[in-house]
Amino acid sequence: MSVDGELARLTTETDEPGWEVEPDDEWGAAVIATVGRQLKLRRETAGLRAAEFGTLIGYGEDLVYKVEAGKRIPRQEYLDRADEVLDAGGLIAAAWEDVKKVRYPRKVRELGKLEAQAVEIGVYECNIIASLLQTPEHARALIGAAQPPETPDDVERMVAARLARQSVFDRVPAPPIHFVLEEAPLRRQIGGTMAWRRQLERLLEVGQLHNVTLQVIRTNTEAHPGLDGRIELLKFADGTAMGRSDGAFNGRPTLDPKQLRILELRYGTIRAQALSPRESLAFIEQLLGET
């Protein structure tokens, strides 16, 4: 591509692809600051001004300064192009292994880390399809519906973070994972008919995994202790556990054994009132057939 073509691709600072570092994310800020210093040192050693360097890699001068100052998280293509221009032999591109761990919001990273360590996971969702089960289209539509609205770039960042957590299904050995979903969210055609169908197909796919049980609670079921909101239970190899419920303990995560027993009792009651896993998959297939 010509230099003119590259310049035509440059955008303003607010449009530049990249993510801001969260103010309270000290570890993330440290990683990005280190990468930024390395980039600046290599650029200056190569005798390139920020504007020249930005033109060569296809990004604006403002973003170059922000990345080097540790105030913006670079995307993988930024690092790959910088590696080529600075002839770094793959050393800059390799920084993506650290950067990609920081690109997601801190709370999401912490949740993903806990899910990756759990030996058993239980999730009940009242109003939406559980995040671990969402397709990219479904997640994008949900996150995009927030008010006040997120920027397109932040929407994509949160979608990517949500999908990254789904690597829990690829773990070896695979942990038992239990899902209980309400019927109403399954009928809500979020993202349009085709996106809704793909979401239902995804539920069928995951529900057939050997380590997953997926149950549906029909709308005409009697009242149960989960109507206040979601319940999450994570159990770990050392015998400890963590739980959270929208309707208990102010919605905060708890490690207290007494509170965990309450959540387990509620979760067990909900599962008992749901359709069996086989009946649940048959019900989802029925929904697909209604379109």
N, C-alpha and C positions, 0 to 999 in steps of 0.2 A: 504494500500500500504506500502511496506517495506521502510526503510530509504534509501536503495540503489536505490529503484525506485523513491523516491522523489528527490534524488540527481541527478538522470539522467534527471530529468525535468528542472533542473536549467540551465539558459542560461547566456550569457554575459550581461554586463550592457546595451549595445546598443540594445540588443534584448529583454530586460525585458519589459513585458506588463505594460504600464502606460503612462501618458502624462505629458509633461513639462508644467509648469506654464508660461503663457505669461508674458514677462517683464513688460508690462504696465498695467497688470491686478491687481491693488492694492487690490481690494476686494477679488478676487480669491486667491491671494497670502496669504492674512490674514487668510482665511478659512483653506487653506491647511497647513499653519504654525501651527495653533491651533490644528488641527487633528494630525499633526506630533508630536507635543510636548506631547499630551496625550498618543500617542502610545509609545513614548520613555519612558515616566514615568512609564507606566504600565509594559513595558518590563523589565526595570531595577528593578522595585519592585519585579518582578517575578524571578529575579536573572539570566536572560538570556542574553547572549552576542548576538550581532547582527547576527553573523554567525549561532549560534544555533537557534535563533528565525526564521531566514530565512529558515533554513532546515525544521523546524517544520511546517511552513505554505506553504512551496513549492516554495519559491522565493529566489533570490540571496541576498547575504550580501550587495552588492552595492545598490540594490533597497531599501533595508531596511533603509540604511543610508540616501538615497535621500528622501524617504517618511518622515522620522523623521525630516529631515532638512527643510521640506516644499518646496522641489525643484521638486518633482514628485507627480502627482495626482494619488492616488491609485484607482484601480478598485474595484468594489463591492466585488468580490471574495476574494481580499486581506483583506479587512476589516472583512468579514465574517470568514475567517480562523484565523485571528488575534484574533477575539472575542472568538473563541473556544479555542485556545491555551492559551490565557491569562485569560480564565474563567471570562470574563467581563459581563456576564449576559445580553448581547444584547446591552450594551452601546456603544461599538465600532462599531458594525454593524449598529447602528442607525445613526452614523455619515454620512452614505451614503446619507441621505436626504439632507445634506448640500453639500457634495462633488459632488453629481450628478449635482447640479446647476452650479458648477464651471468647470466641465469637458469639456464644449463646449467653443470655442473661444468667447472672450468678445463681439465682434461685432455681432455674431450670437445670443448670449444671449439677447443683447439689442434689436435686431430686433424681436426675439421671444416674449419679454416682451411687445413691442409695439403692435404686432399682437394680443396678448392675451387681450390687453386693448381696441382694436379698436372695434367700433360698426358697421363699414362697411369697407370692403377691396376691392380694385380694382387693378388688375395686368394685364399688357400687356407684353408679351414676344415675342421678334423678332426672336431669334436664337435658343432657347432651350425651352423645356417644363418647365413651372414654377416649382420652387423648392417645393412649397406646394403640387404639384401634382405628384411628382416623386416617383416611386417605389424604394425600396432599391437597386435592381440590376441596374436600370437606373442611380440613383445617384452615385453608386459606379463606374460605367463605365465612367461617366462624370468627376468625381473628379480624377479618376485614369489616365485620359488622359492628365492631366496638365503637363506643362513643365516649369521649371524643375520638375521631378516627385516627388510626396509626398511619404513619407515612408508608408508602408502598415498600420502601426498603426495610422498614421495621417489621412490616407484615411478613416479608420473605424471611427475615432473620428468625422470627418466632415460629414460622412454619418449619424451617430447617431444624430448629431446636426441638420442636415437637416430634418430628420424624426421626431425629437422631436417637431419641429415647427408645424407639421401637427396635433398636438393636438387641434389646433384652430377649427377643424371640430367637436370636441367633446364638445365644449362649450355650456352651457345652461344659458341664451337663445343663440341660434345660430346666429351669425352676418351674414348679407348678404355679400357674397363673389362673386366677378365677375372676371372671367378670359377671356382673349382674347389671342388666340394662333395662330401663323402662320401655314400654311399647311406644309411647308417644314420640320420643325423639327418633325412633326408627321410621316413623311414618312422615316425618318432616322432611320435605324434599329440598334440603339445603344445597344450594349451588345449581339447582335445576335437575330435571329428570335423569339425565345421563350420569351426572355426578352422584346423584342419590343411588342409582343402580350400582355404580362401581363401589360405593360405600357398603351397600348390602352384600355385594360379592366379596368384599374384603372381610366382612364379618364371617361369612361362611368359610372362607379360606383359613382364617385364624382359628375359628371355632373347631376346625377339624385337626388342628395340631395335637399331637399326643399328650402334650403337657398343659393344654389349655382347656378349661371348662367355661362355656359361655351360656348364660341363662337369661331369659327374658321374663319380665313381670308384666302380665297383661294389665291393661288399664282398668278392667272391671274387678281386679283383685281387692280384697279388703285392705284397710289401712295397715301400714307397717312402719317400723321405726326408722325407715330411711327417707321418709318424705320431707325431712328438713334439708336434705342435700346429700352430697357425695360422702362416701366412706372409703378410706384407703388404709390398708393394713400391710406392713412389710415385716417379714420375719427373717432373722439373720442366723448364720451358722453357729454363732456363740450362744444361741438361746435367747438373745434379746430381740426386741421388736419395737416398731414405731407405728403409730396410727394417727389418723386425723379424720375429723368429721365436721361438716359444716354446722351440724346441729348439736355439737357437744364441745365443751371446754373452749369456748370462744373461737372455734375453728382452728386452733393452734395445734401443731404436731405435739404428740405426747409420748413419753417413754415410761410413764407411771404404770406399773403392773395392774393396779386397780382400775384405772381408766381404760387400759387396753382390754381388760376382761369385759368391760361394758361395751366397747366397740365390737369385740368378737361376738358377744351375745346378740347385739343388734344385727351384725352381718350374717350370723347364722340363721336368725329369724327371717331375714330377707331372702336368703337362699332357699329356705324351706318353702316360702310362699311363691317362688318363681317356678316356671316351667322347667322340666328336666333338660339337660343339655341336648338330648336327642329331639325332644319336643320343640326346643328353642330354635334349633337349626331348621327344623321343618317349618316353623312359623316364619322365619326369615325367607325361606324359599317361597313360601306362600305370598309374602309381600312382593317379592320379585315378580311372581306370576301375575300380580294385579296390575302391573304397568303395561 
